């Protein structure tokens, strides 16, 4: 006699075999994640230590080399003291209303002070340095170019990068470049964003009487912030100081921010160092 299948329960399906490959992959991903966290944490701590070291170094250097102001607010620099630390020192860059007040050196190459303090110690902040092709101590050529890092903690030339914003640019009224011989007063003309191979930004001199104004006019096309009378001022410019920094503090970029400042005048011979 035939029996209906509905009276019988189907046999249970066999349990799936454990997926060992998937479990191993999960463990690997967890381990990789932990390693990445440890590495990023280590890099963060290393960066903080580097910032602290650089801050302490530059604070100490200022205490040693910046003498009492004459009331103008412009620092008086003891270049004899700086030269005892490193003979490559050529000047001092100071921008009122910002944290930019740094010694300037010129190395044998443009890599010499990229990650090195003037004391010779390695530090990611490096030193503000003058282009190797410029005539020392600066402001001799038609264009003097200074380089400084754009640091995550806001130090060095971070505020040069920030001046790509018009409001930030407008907040900077004057720039001073101080050498052993004299103090140069400048004013920002424009801040441009250019590729890192924009070689004109580091060219010291330009051909013919119209060479410098033509360079400035061409560069103005790349400007993201400018003075109100930039077109007129660039035609009258005789010397400029260009401050260059990286476009981004976090990632390697091929762009540069460059603040171009035009010479207003000289404030006289720097004080003789004591002793």
Secondary structure, DSSP 8 states (H G I E B T S, - for coil): ----GGGS-----------HHHHHHHHHHHHHHHHHHHHHHHHHHHHHHHHHHHHHHHHHHHHHHEE---SSS--EE-HHHHHHH-TTEEEEEE-TTSS-EEEEE--SSTTTTTSB-TTS-B-TT--EEE-TTS-TTSSSSSEEEEE--B-TTS-BTHHHHHTTSHHHHHT---EEEE-SSEEEEEEEEEEEEEETT-GGGG----SSTTHHHHHHHHHHTTEEEE-TTHHHHHHH-S-EEEEEEES-SSS--SEEEEEEEEEEEEEEE------
